[in-house]
Amino acid sequence: MTQTEEKMSTQSKLILFILILGNFLCLISETVMNVALPSIISDFHIRTSSAQWLTTGYMLVIGISVPVSAFLIQRFTLRQLFVTAMSFYLIGSFIGFITPWFSLLFVGRMIQALGTGIILPLVMSTMLTLVPVSKRGTVMGIFSVAILFAPAIGPVLSGLIIQYYSWRIIFLGLLIAAALIFLFALFKLSNVSETSRPTIHIPSVILSTIGFGGVVYGFSAAGEETGWSNPIVWLTLIIGVVALALFVRQQSKLNSPMINMKPFRSSVFSRSIVLMFLIMMIQFSMMLILPLYFQTAAGLSPLQTGFLMLPGGVTLALTAMVGGRLFDKIGFKPLLLTGLVLLTIILSLFTTISSGTSTTTAAILYAAFTIGVGLSIGPVMTLALNQVPKPLHAHGSAISNTINQVSGAIGPALYTSIMTMASQHFIQQSNETNKTLLQIKSMTSGVHTVYYVAIVFAVVSFLLALTLKKKDQQLETQ
């Protein structure tokens, strides 16, 4: 029986269901703290810069741990890794719920992140093992819901909780959800892949930690108040980039590399990974800048802003699932090109928004924007992973998830700094004497500049997508 004729068993579907549930919960945690930070600052009497580390540190730990995942996936069974990861997540959530000190809350978040860093690549690697190539579009569409919808719904959930309860209830909710998934996995999750005993190359781990840690921290720090003028930003970025260059060079020479670079020998894989990075960058132009603008310029509360973004989140989930099914029927190219054209059009419309733009108009435009994202990101991820031979599934998964995490660090920092610089330039050129109006107009100018940059990303993505051929869709080799 050929792979295209194969069907997924009920057991395989159950395994993927459990893994995607865990993945969804972990990705909610990436953004769920954003709205809660003011309350945490007030309760613990700490500075904003200190509280921000609950989010920055979370991303940093994930960025460091994901590259090690290829080794872990080969060394340990699926059940061992998932149960261990959910145990970390449970412990971290419990600490966050009961902690009387901020320092302990920070430790709890980092333990949560450690579990997340294991689960994210585990899901994708298992999917490659269980799902026939002919069905991957559909499954990747469902998986894309977790990747894109979970971070969008996080602020909405935390906004609702903060409005009526303590921020600790957020951790209680995460704890209960994690416990249910943990118990479900304990009784229903079975092993599907063979293990081996690869050796861990300590210098590679050190270079990976310094490299990915430096890049993630550098870009995260650039998004703070001091921005690119902070010498620490440049120092950590330079150290991170140099360490990554040495890491890549070292991996290409090792017999048993921590992350095998062989998938990049496929030009289709390489172009798809670049496309994935660019589309994620475009997505962040909305996820970060749009709510920030409407909170500052239009005076919306975090909860109101969350509901502004909610229709887009729902639309994104539906589009990703439909797009996944269409991928298996008509191929990636019509979906990818349509999505990128739609993104370019909607971004052009967003260059005209102002403080007078109604929330209904903004919500409709954002929902249309998410249709473009849903049609683009799932197909390009599936296309990339279809190029990875079976022995390299764990490595392809680690590469893909690392790109997602790095784009998550670069996107907010890049757009925040662009908006700040454009706003400052407007202030210097403006004759406006009303300080309130000047702030709104300068921020509007900054937001417009951000969307012009995002349009450039969209156009480059479209041109790159044109170089991909329909015959590239199902090229996995054994």
N, C-alpha and C positions, 0 to 999 in steps of 0.2 A: 504493500500500500504506500503510495507516495505521500509526501508531507502535506500537499495541498488537499488530499482526500481525507486526511485525518480529522477526527473530531475530538474535542476536549471531553475528558471524562468528568463525571460529577465530582469526583475527588479533587481533580485539578481546579475546577471552578470554585470549590469550597476553600482550597488553599489560597487562591488568588483573592477571594473575597475577604478572608481574614487579614491577609497582608495589606490589601488596599485600605481596609478599615484602620489598621495601625498607622499606615502612611498618612491617611487623612487627618488623624488625631495629631500626629507629630507636626504636620504642616500648619495646622491651626495654631499650634504653640508658637510658631515663628512670628505671628503678628498679633496674637491675642493680648500681649502685654502693652501694646502701644497706647491704647486708650486709658489703661490703668495706671500709667506712670505718674500723673499728677497726684492721685490718691496715695500712691506709695511714697512719693516725695514728702507729702504732708504728714503721713503717719510716722515715718522714720526720721523726719527732719534732715534730709540729705539734699545735696545739690542735684540739679538736673543732669549734669554730666555723669554723676555717679549712677543715677537711676537708669540712664541710657544703656549702661553696661548689661542690664538684664536682657536687652535685645542684641546689642553688639556682641557680647560674650557668647550668647547662644549661637549666633551665626558663625562666630570664630571657631568654636568647638566643632561644629558640624563641618566647617571648611577644612579643619585639620583631620578629622576622623574619617570622612568619606574616602579619601585616597587610600587609606589602609584597608578599606572594605574588601577589595579584591582578594587580598591574602586571607582575610577572615572567612569569606564565602567559600574559598577552596579548602580551608583547614577544618571548618566546623560544619555541622549539619544545619539545615534550615531551621529545624525545631530548636536546636541549641541557641542559635543566634537570635531568633525572634523572641523566644522566652526570656533570654538574657537582656535583650534590648528593652523589652516591655517592663522587666524588673527594674532596670535603671530608671525608666520613665516613671514608674509607680513610686519609687523611692524619692525621686526629685519632686514629684507633685505633692507627696505627703509632707516633705520638708517645707515646701512653699506654703502649704496650708497652715501649718502649726508654728512656723518660725516667729520668735520674738525679736529677731535682729535682722538687719538688712544683709549683713555679711553671710548669714546662714541662708537667707533667701537667694542670694547670688549663687551659693554653692548648689542649692536645689535646682536652680535653672540650668547650671552647667551639667549636672547629672542627667537632667531631662535631655539636654542637647546630645549627650553621649549616646543615649538610647536612640535618638532621632538619627544621628549620624550612621548608625548601624542599619536601621530599618530602611532608609530611603533607597540606597542601592540594592538592598536585598530584594525588594519588590520587583525592580526592573530585571534583575538577573534571573529570578525565578520565572518571571513572565516569559523571558526568552527561552527558557528550558521547557516550559509546559505548553506554550501556545504555538500552533503551527503558523508558518509565515502567512498563509492565506487568511488567518483570523486575527493577526496582530493589530490591524487597523482598528477593529472593533474594541478589542481589549485595551489598546492604547488610548482610545477615546474615553473609556471609563476611567483609566488611570489618570488621564489629563484633568479630569474633574477634580481629583484629589490634589494634583499639582497646582492648579490655577484657582479653583473655587475655594479650597480650604483657607489659603491666606486672605482671600477677600472676605470670607464670612467671619474670620477671627475678630476684627474690630467691631463688627455688628453685635456679636455675642457678648464681648466684654463690655461694650457700651450699654447694653441692656442690663447687665449685672451691676455695673458701677452706678447706674442711674438709681437702683433701688437697694443694693446690698454692698457688702464689703468686697474689696479686690480678692480677699481670701477665698471667696466662693468660686472664683475662676479656677483656682487650684483644686478645690473640692470637686468641681465638675469634671476637670481633667482626670483627677484621681479615680472617680467612679467609672468614667468611660474606659480608662486604661485597665482598671480591674476587670471589667466585663470582657474586654478583648483578651486580656491575659488568661482568664479562665476558659474562654472559648478556644483559644490556641492550645492551651494545656491538654484539652480533651479531644480536639478535632484536628489539630495540625500534624501532618505527617511529613516525613523526609522524602525529597524527590531527586536530589542530586548526590553524586558520589563525592566523597571527600578525598583529599590527598594530604601530603605532608610537605607543603612548600616551606622553604626556609625564609625567615624574615631577615631582610638586609637592614641592619640598624642604621648605617649611614643614609640609606634611602628614607627611612622613617624620619630621621633628623632633618634632612633637606626638605622633605615634604612638609613637615611641621613648620619649619622656618619660612618656606616658600609660600604655601597657601595661607598660613597664619599672617605673614607679613602683608600679603596682598589684600586679604580680607580686612585686616585691622587698618591698613593704610587708607583704603578707600572709605571705610566706615568713619575713621577719624576726620577725613576730608569733608564729610557731610555735616560736621559739627560747626560751632560758631566761628572758630578761628580759620577753618577751611584750609585752603591750599597754602596759606601763609605760614602755617605751622610746620617748622622744620622736621618734627617727628613724622609727619605724614610722608614727606619725601624720603626720609631716611628709611622708614619701614618698607615703603614701596620699592626702593632701590634694592634693599637687602632681600626682599621677597622675590623680586624678579630675577636677581642673580642666582638665588637659591633654586628657583624653579628651573632656570636654564641648566644649572648643574644637575638637577634631579632628572630632567628629561634626557640629558646626555648620558647620565649614569644608567638609566633604565634601558636605553638602547644597547648597552654593552653587556648587561647581566643575562645569564642563562635563565634565571627565575626572577624576573623583575617584579617589583611591588605593583606597578601599573604597566602592563605591556603596551608599548606604543605601536604595535603592528597594525591595529585598526586604522591608523592614520595613513597607512600605505594605500588605502582605498581613497581615491580622490572624491568619490561620492560621500563617503563617511566624513571626510574632512570638510567638504563644503556644507554638508548637512549640519555638522556641529557648529560651524560659523553662523549658519542661518538660525539655528536654535538660539545661539547667544544673542544675535541681533534682535530676534523677535521678542525674547525675554526682556531685552533692554527697552524695546518699544512698549511692552506691557507695563514696565515700571514707570514710564512717563505718566501713565494714568493712575496707577495704584498709589503713587506717592503725591504727585503734584496736584491732581484734581481735588482730593479731599482737603489738602493743605490750603489751597486757594479759596475754596468755599468756606472753610472755617475762618480764615483770616479776613478775606474781602467781603464775604456775604454774612459773616457772623453766625454761621450755623454751629450748633453744638456737635460734639463728637457722635452722639447718637443719631442726630439728624443727618450728619454726613454719612454715617454707616448705612442708613436707609436709602440715601441717594445712590450709593454704590451697589446696593442689594439687587436691584433688577438686572444690572449688568452681570453680577455673579451668577444669578439663576440662568440668564441667557447663555453665559459662557459654559455652564455645565451641560445644558441641553445641546448647544452647538458642538461641543467636544464629543459627545456621545454619537450624535448624528454624523458628524464628520468622520468618526472612526469607522462607522458602518460603510459610509460612502467610499472611504479609502480602499476597502476590500472589494468594492464593486467597480469603481471607475478609475482608481489609481490616485496617486498623491498630487500630480501636477495641476489638474483643474482646481482642486481644493486650495492648494498652496497659492497659486497665482490669484485666484478670486479673493482669498483672504487678504493678501498683501495689497491688492488694489483697493479693497474696502478700507483697510487700515489707513492708507494714504489719503483717501477722500475724507474720512472722519477726522484725521489729524489736521487736515487743512481747515475744516470747519471749526475745530477747537482753537485755531489761531485767531478767531474773531470773538471769543468769549470775553465777557466783562463782568463786573460786579452786578450789573443789571440783568444778566442771564438768569432765567428762572431755573429753579432746581429740577423742574419737570423736563425742560429742554436739555439740561445737562445730563439727567438720568437717561433720557432717550438716546442721546448721542453716545453716551458711555456704553449703553446696551448694544448699540450698533457696532461700536468699536470691539466689544467682546466677541461678536460674531466673527469678525476678521481674525481675532486671536485664536478662537476655537477652530477655525478652518485651517489655520496655519501651523500651530505649534505641534499638535498631535501627529499630523502626517509627516512633518519633518523629523520628529523624534523617531517615529516608526521606521522611516526610510534609513536613518542613520544606523539604527540597531539591526536592521535587516542585512547590513553589510558585514556584520561581525560573525566570524565562524564560531561554532559551538564551543570549542575549547577556550575561546576568549570572551565568552559571555560576561563573566564577572568583571573583566577589565573594561569592556565596552560600557557596562552599567556604571562602573566607577567614574569613567571619563565623562559620561553624560551628566551624572549627578554633580560632579565637581564643577562642570560648566554652569549648571543651574545655580549652584551656591555662589560661585564667583560673580555671576551676573547680578545676583541678589545683593552683593556688596558694592559692585561698581555702579549699578543703576542709580540707587538713591543718592550716592555721593556725587556722581556726575551731574545729575539733574538739579540737585540742590545748589551746587556751586555755580552752574550756568545761570540758574534763576537769580541767585544772589548778585553775581557780577552784572547781569543785564539790568537788574533793579537799581543797583548803585550807579550805573552809567546813566540811566533815565533820570535819577535824582540830580546828578551833576549837570545835565542838560536842560532840566525843567525850570520854568519860571513860576510854578505853582507855589502859592504861599500857605494854603491850607494844609496843615501837616497830615490830617486824616486822609484827605483826598490824594495827597502826594504819595502816601503809603500804598493806597489802593491802586493808583495808576502805575506806580513803579512796580508793584508786584504783578499787575496785569501784563506789563511789558516783559517782565521776567518769564512769566508763564508762556506767553506767546513765543518767546525765544526758545524755550524748552521744546515746544511742539514743532517748531521749525527744524530743530536738531533731530527730533524723532522722525520727521518726514524724510530727512536725509537717510536715516537708518532704514526706513521702509523702502525707499527707492533703491538703495544698494541691495537690500534683501531681494527685491523683485528681479533686479538684473542678475543676481547670483542664482536665483531660482530658475531663470531661463536656461542656464547652462546644464541643468539636470534633465535627464531623459526618462521617459516612461519605462524603458527596459531596465532601469536601475532598481525598480521597486522590490524585486524578490531575488536578490543575489546572494543570499546566505550560502556559505559553503560549510561542509561538515568538518 
